[in-house]
Amino acid sequence: MVERRLPLLNWTSDFDKPHVKWGFFFIARREAKARMVVARGKILLVVLPILLLVLAAGGARRLWEKLTQPAADQRRDTRAVLPPDDLPRRAAPEPLAADVQPRDMPRIEPGTVIGSTPPEGWSHVVLHGVPRVAAGDVDKVPRSLARLVAMFHLTILADVEADVEADATAEPRNLLRRVAIGLATDVGGREMIVSTSASKALGAELGFVERSSLAGNEASLAQAVQVARTPTMLLFDATAIQRIDDQNRRVLHRHALLVLPTDGRLATLVWALEPDEADKYHLVDGKIRLLPENLEEDRKLYVDAGRFVLGLPAQEAFALVDLPPGRALVVTPELRAAAISPLQTPQDARRLERLLGEAVCATGDPGGDKRHQ
């Protein structure tokens, strides 16, 4: 029988020796570990790019939270609300009717084109806001991320019309028939309202990351809530991240749209609310701002690079530099108290509408400061 030999080892005679057995054991274990390391490395090379792409998409979905994203507890505590169902055209509500039941905000129909004049069926483009990275650690923001931040534009439309059922002998009255919100973007050279379900049919060329960002923006928009509704006013709340006292802080932006009884013009007001240590809201900077009519807003964002994790933005990484531009109202103690109120009764809503109307008329310019248009 021919003996089988390995270098420095007699296979037939030496294998039974304990030190030889242990030597084979350690060699085999070391080779197994080496193969495992190589296998893990190959898996990592495949999984890592996918993981980074998913994280980037998730980060993009959070970007809109700087513009509006009320958390569940904030939504409940503040009774944040947006406009209920449209008021009927042929059945005018009672003059003192007021609804303080929280309701979802109606959406603008996808495919609606936003231009220099209101779309058909609407009387006002209340606000069209285009976000832009403009302050803070601007140089730390990748160009692709800055483009994504600026892609989708908050849009608010309103329709004011004469009360066709009003008594012919009474003073003419105008009603706020409906208000709706949506997200617009460039589609074939036109500014158009889009949604995740309709973007492809509308011809919007959105990749995976862009669709994820749109879905995140829509989720945030869906959390905007109506606080109060009367025939001539709509009040809604939306959470935003705003730059206050050198910090990116979560606040509540309260929007009021009311038809002025004097001439039927639509006034739009915005103010910021922030909870104190007792979890009660106060008016940030004491400001209530009257926006210009048909506002085209340059929505400037402040970037805090300290809020990035592994190159991806956290919720507070981007913040609005300020409220939308406009004229500051004179805020009386009575108006301040009504402005921070949760509006739990119809009387609360009617009182706030009256005080806001008086403050707007006192400015002498219900349309706001035209220089900001």
MARNU-817622 format. One record per residue (C-alpha): residue number from 1; chain; x negated, y, z. Coordinates in Angstrom, 2 decimals. Layout:
<vokes>
 num chaine       u       v       w
 NUM      A       X       Y       Z
...
</vokes>
This chain:
<vokes>
 num chaine       u       v       w
   1      A    0.00    0.00    0.00
   2      A   -1.40    3.34   -1.05
   3      A   -1.37    5.89    1.74
   4      A    0.42    9.23    0.96
   5      A   -1.70   12.12    2.17
   6      A   -1.16   15.84    2.60
   7      A   -3.99   18.31    3.01
   8      A   -5.40   18.06    6.56
   9      A   -2.66   15.63    7.57
  10      A   -2.43   11.83    7.39
  11      A    1.31   11.32    6.63
  12      A    1.39    7.64    7.65
  13      A   -0.81    7.63   10.69
  14      A   -0.57   11.15   12.14
  15      A    3.14   11.96   11.85
  16      A    4.04   10.14   15.06
  17      A    1.68   12.27   17.05
  18      A    3.56   14.90   19.12
  19      A    1.52   17.87   18.04
  20      A    2.11   16.97   14.37
  21      A    5.86   16.69   14.86
  22      A    5.98   20.08   16.55
  23      A    3.87   21.60   13.80
  24      A    6.37   20.47   11.15
  25      A    9.21   21.76   13.28
  26      A    7.77   25.26   13.56
  27      A    6.82   25.38    9.86
  28      A   10.34   24.32    8.84
  29      A   11.94   26.84   11.18
  30      A    9.73   29.67    9.88
  31      A   10.59   28.79    6.28
  32      A   14.31   28.73    7.14
  33      A   14.06   32.16    8.73
  34      A   12.26   33.50    5.67
  35      A   14.97   32.15    3.36
  36      A   17.66   33.71    5.60
  37      A   15.95   37.11    5.49
  38      A   15.80   36.98    1.69
  39      A   19.46   35.96    1.49
  40      A   20.53   38.76    3.81
  41      A   18.54   41.25    1.77
  42      A   20.31   40.19   -1.42
  43      A   23.71   40.48    0.27
  44      A   22.82   43.93    1.61
  45      A   21.81   45.13   -1.87
  46      A   25.25   44.15   -3.15
  47      A   27.35   45.32   -0.19
  48      A   25.60   48.61    0.66
  49      A   26.57   50.54   -2.53
  50      A   30.18   49.39   -2.12
  51      A   30.19   50.41    1.54
  52      A   28.78   53.87    0.74
  53      A   31.41   54.37   -1.97
  54      A   34.21   53.42    0.44
  55      A   32.83   55.74    3.11
  56      A   32.59   58.58    0.60
  57      A   36.18   58.03   -0.43
  58      A   37.27   57.99    3.20
  59      A   35.37   61.20    3.86
  60      A   37.00   62.82    0.86
  61      A   40.43   61.85    2.14
  62      A   39.71   63.70    5.37
  63      A   38.66   66.92    3.65
  64      A   42.19   68.29    3.35
  65      A   42.63   68.15    7.10
  66      A   40.84   71.48    7.30
  67      A   43.80   73.00    5.36
  68      A   46.71   71.14    6.96
  69      A   46.95   68.00    9.07
  70      A   49.16   67.98   12.14
  71      A   48.51   65.09   14.49
  72      A   51.49   63.12   15.80
  73      A   51.36   64.62   19.28
  74      A   50.99   68.16   17.92
  75      A   53.87   67.58   15.56
  76      A   56.08   66.45   18.42
  77      A   55.06   69.10   20.94
  78      A   55.28   72.07   18.60
  79      A   58.36   70.86   16.71
  80      A   56.45   71.83   13.58
  81      A   58.82   71.76   10.64
  82      A   59.25   72.60    6.99
  83      A   62.35   73.31    4.92
  84      A   65.23   70.88    5.15
  85      A   67.27   69.88    2.13
  86      A   68.13   72.63   -0.33
  87      A   71.02   74.87    0.63
  88      A   74.03   74.31   -1.64
  89      A   74.53   76.89   -4.38
  90      A   78.32   77.00   -4.14
  91      A   78.79   76.64   -0.40
  92      A   76.97   79.45    1.37
  93      A   76.15   78.66    5.01
  94      A   77.61   80.69    7.82
  95      A   75.59   83.88    8.42
  96      A   74.46   82.76   11.89
  97      A   73.85   79.08   11.04
  98      A   70.45   77.85   12.20
  99      A   68.83   74.43   12.12
 100      A   66.01   73.62   14.55
 101      A   65.88   69.89   13.83
 102      A   62.38   68.87   12.63
 103      A   62.47   67.89    8.96
 104      A   60.02   66.90    6.26
 105      A   59.01   69.49    3.72
 106      A   60.43   69.02    0.21
 107      A   57.82   68.44   -2.50
 108      A   57.44   70.28   -5.77
 109      A   58.23   68.01   -8.71
 110      A   55.03   66.55  -10.25
 111      A   54.43   67.99  -13.69
 112      A   55.55   71.50  -12.67
 113      A   53.20   74.02  -14.27
 114      A   51.95   76.83  -12.03
 115      A   51.21   79.97  -14.02
 116      A   51.34   83.73  -13.81
 117      A   55.15   83.62  -13.43
 118      A   57.28   81.30  -11.26
 119      A   58.30   77.98  -12.86
 120      A   61.84   77.53  -14.08
 121      A   64.24   77.17  -11.16
 122      A   62.04   79.15   -8.78
 123      A   61.84   82.86   -8.04
 124      A   58.48   83.02   -6.22
 125      A   55.06   81.41   -6.27
 126      A   54.62   82.18   -2.59
 127      A   51.04   80.95   -2.36
 128      A   48.54   79.21   -4.60
 129      A   45.36   78.54   -2.63
 130      A   42.11   77.43   -4.26
 131      A   39.58   76.20   -1.64
 132      A   35.92   77.15   -2.05
 133      A   32.79   76.37   -0.01
 134      A   31.70   79.91    0.79
 135      A   30.02   80.22    4.21
 136      A   27.88   78.37    6.71
 137      A   25.59   75.53    5.61
 138      A   26.54   75.84    1.96
 139      A   23.19   74.50    0.73
 140      A   23.76   71.24    2.64
 141      A   26.88   70.38    0.63
 142      A   26.25   68.18   -2.44
 143      A   27.55   69.68   -5.65
 144      A   29.87   66.70   -6.21
 145      A   31.42   67.15   -2.76
 146      A   31.90   70.89   -3.27
 147      A   33.69   70.14   -6.54
 148      A   35.93   67.60   -4.80
 149      A   36.81   70.07   -2.04
 150      A   37.95   72.61   -4.64
 151      A   39.90   70.19   -6.83
 152      A   43.39   70.27   -5.27
 153      A   45.24   73.50   -4.55
 154      A   47.94   74.04   -1.95
 155      A   51.03   75.54   -3.61
 156      A   54.23   76.91   -2.04
 157      A   57.29   77.79   -4.15
 158      A   60.51   79.48   -3.06
 159      A   63.82   80.34   -4.67
 160      A   65.85   83.36   -3.57
 161      A   69.26   83.98   -5.09
 162      A   72.35   86.09   -4.54
 163      A   75.13   84.65   -2.41
 164      A   77.76   84.00   -5.10
 165      A   80.36   83.10   -2.47
 166      A   80.04   86.32   -0.50
 167      A   83.10   88.51   -0.06
 168      A   83.30   90.97   -2.96
 169      A   84.01   93.78   -0.50
 170      A   81.02   92.93    1.69
 171      A   77.47   94.18    1.29
 172      A   75.52   92.02   -1.22
 173      A   73.50   89.27    0.40
 174      A   70.62   87.08   -0.81
 175      A   69.84   83.57    0.38
 176      A   66.65   81.54    0.63
 177      A   67.97   78.60   -1.33
 178      A   64.95   76.31   -1.18
 179      A   61.23   76.05   -0.44
 180      A   58.83   73.29   -1.44
 181      A   55.13   72.50   -1.29
 182      A   52.74   70.55   -3.50
 183      A   49.20   70.05   -4.74
 184      A   48.09   71.49   -8.06
 185      A   45.03   70.79  -10.15
 186      A   43.78   71.39  -13.68
 187      A   45.37   69.00  -16.18
 188      A   44.36   69.62  -19.76
 189      A   43.66   73.29  -19.12
 190      A   46.95   73.90  -17.25
 191      A   47.46   74.21  -13.49
 192      A   49.92   71.44  -12.72
 193      A   51.49   69.82   -9.65
 194      A   50.28   66.21   -9.36
 195      A   50.81   63.18   -7.15
 196      A   49.06   59.83   -6.84
 197      A   52.02   58.02   -8.36
 198      A   52.40   60.39  -11.33
 199      A   48.84   61.57  -12.02
 200      A   48.13   59.02  -14.76
 201      A   51.43   59.66  -16.56
 202      A   50.76   63.41  -16.42
 203      A   47.37   62.96  -18.09
 204      A   45.25   63.85  -15.05
 205      A   41.83   62.24  -15.48
 206      A   41.03   61.18  -11.92
 207      A   38.38   58.66  -10.93
 208      A   38.44   56.45   -7.85
 209      A   37.03   59.11   -5.53
 210      A   39.34   61.83   -6.91
 211      A   42.41   59.60   -6.51
 212      A   41.35   58.79   -2.94
 213      A   40.95   62.49   -2.19
 214      A   44.39   63.23   -3.66
 215      A   45.93   60.45   -1.56
 216      A   44.33   61.90    1.57
 217      A   45.52   65.39    0.72
 218      A   49.05   64.09    0.16
 219      A   49.02   62.30    3.51
 220      A   48.04   65.53    5.23
 221      A   50.64   67.52    3.31
 222      A   53.32   65.03    4.34
 223      A   52.68   65.88    7.98
 224      A   53.69   69.51    7.52
 225      A   56.98   69.96    9.34
 226      A   59.84   72.43    9.32
 227      A   60.39   74.18   12.63
 228      A   63.53   76.19   11.89
 229      A   65.89   76.98    9.02
 230      A   68.55   79.63    8.55
 231      A   70.23   80.73    5.31
 232      A   67.60   83.48    4.98
 233      A   64.52   82.06    6.75
 234      A   62.37   78.96    6.80
 235      A   59.64   78.32    9.38
 236      A   57.07   75.54    9.09
 237      A   53.95   74.41   10.94
 238      A   50.80   72.77    9.62
 239      A   47.57   71.93   11.38
 240      A   44.38   73.50   10.04
 241      A   40.70   73.70   10.92
 242      A   39.72   77.36   11.31
 243      A   36.46   79.12   12.18
 244      A   37.01   80.83   15.55
 245      A   34.31   82.15   17.92
 246      A   31.53   80.48   15.91
 247      A   33.23   77.08   16.08
 248      A   35.30   74.97   13.70
 249      A   38.48   74.49   15.74
 250      A   41.80   72.75   15.18
 251      A   44.72   75.18   15.27
 252      A   48.33   75.31   14.18
 253      A   49.24   77.62   11.29
 254      A   52.85   78.73   11.48
 255      A   54.42   80.04    8.26
 256      A   57.61   82.09    8.08
 257      A   59.44   82.88    4.82
 258      A   62.38   85.25    5.24
 259      A   64.63   87.18    2.91
 260      A   64.88   90.83    3.93
 261      A   68.47   92.03    4.29
 262      A   67.54   95.50    3.06
 263      A   66.69   94.60   -0.53
 264      A   66.57   90.81   -0.83
 265      A   62.80   90.64   -1.15
 266      A   60.94   87.65    0.25
 267      A   58.42   88.25    3.04
 268      A   55.87   85.58    3.95
 269      A   54.05   85.65    7.28
 270      A   51.36   83.41    8.77
 271      A   49.85   83.23   12.25
 272      A   47.59   80.79   14.13
 273      A   48.46   79.08   17.41
 274      A   46.03   77.26   19.68
 275      A   46.74   75.32   22.90
 276      A   45.16   76.49   26.16
 277      A   44.07   74.35   29.10
 278      A   47.67   74.04   30.24
 279      A   48.59   72.74   26.76
 280      A   50.63   75.87   26.03
 281      A   50.17   77.70   22.76
 282      A   48.83   81.22   22.47
 283      A   48.55   83.56   19.50
 284      A   44.99   83.43   18.13
 285      A   43.47   86.93   17.94
 286      A   46.97   88.34   18.52
 287      A   47.52   88.42   14.73
 288      A   50.62   87.89   12.60
 289      A   49.78   88.53    8.97
 290      A   52.15   89.65    6.20
 291      A   51.02   88.11    2.92
 292      A   51.20   89.77   -0.50
 293      A   53.93   88.54   -2.83
 294      A   52.89   85.73   -5.19
 295      A   49.53   85.34   -3.45
 296      A   46.65   83.79   -5.40
 297      A   44.38   82.96   -2.46
 298      A   40.62   82.50   -2.56
 299      A   40.61   79.92    0.25
 300      A   37.11   80.35    1.70
 301      A   35.69   77.48    3.73
 302      A   32.95   77.48    6.36
 303      A   30.63   74.43    6.39
 304      A   29.15   73.10    9.64
 305      A   26.34   70.67    8.73
 306      A   26.28   69.49   12.34
 307      A   29.63   67.82   11.66
 308      A   28.23   65.52    8.96
 309      A   27.51   61.87    9.80
 310      A   25.22   59.93    7.45
 311      A   25.83   62.62    4.85
 312      A   29.62   62.36    5.10
 313      A   31.84   65.15    6.53
 314      A   33.79   64.64    9.73
 315      A   37.24   66.18   10.10
 316      A   35.88   69.45   11.48
 317      A   33.01   69.81    8.99
 318      A   34.97   72.28    6.84
 319      A   37.02   75.13    8.28
 320      A   39.04   78.01    6.91
 321      A   37.14   81.25    7.40
 322      A   40.36   83.12    8.21
 323      A   44.10   83.26    7.71
 324      A   45.28   84.11    4.19
 325      A   44.70   87.82    3.44
 326      A   47.41   90.36    4.16
 327      A   48.59   93.16    6.40
 328      A   48.63   92.75   10.19
 329      A   51.98   93.34   11.87
 330      A   52.42   95.26   15.08
 331      A   53.03   92.46   17.59
 332      A   55.24   93.52   20.48
 333      A   55.39   91.41   23.67
 334      A   58.86   90.23   22.64
 335      A   57.66   89.19   19.19
 336      A   54.61   87.46   20.65
 337      A   56.79   85.39   22.97
 338      A   59.09   84.37   20.11
 339      A   56.16   83.59   17.77
 340      A   54.66   81.00   20.14
 341      A   58.01   79.50   21.13
 342      A   58.78   75.85   20.20
 343      A   62.18   77.09   18.91
 344      A   64.39   74.49   20.52
 345      A   67.76   76.23   20.03
 346      A   69.48   78.04   17.13
 347      A   69.37   81.20   19.22
 348      A   65.55   80.94   19.36
 349      A   65.39   80.78   15.55
 350      A   67.75   83.70   15.00
 351      A   65.86   85.82   17.54
 352      A   62.51   85.17   15.85
 353      A   63.98   85.97   12.43
 354      A   65.34   89.26   13.70
 355      A   62.05   90.27   15.34
 356      A   59.98   89.34   12.29
 357      A   62.34   91.26   10.00
 358      A   62.06   94.36   12.18
 359      A   58.25   94.12   12.26
 360      A   58.04   93.71    8.48
 361      A   60.34   96.65    7.79
 362      A   58.28   98.77   10.19
 363      A   55.23   98.33    7.93
 364      A   57.05  100.06    5.07
 365      A   55.69   97.44    2.67
 366      A   57.67   94.16    2.76
 367      A   55.52   92.77   -0.07
 368      A   52.28   92.97    1.88
 369      A   49.04   94.61    0.83
 370      A   48.86   94.42   -2.98
 371      A   45.08   94.74   -2.94
 372      A   44.82   91.08   -1.94
 373      A   46.68   89.79   -4.96
</vokes>
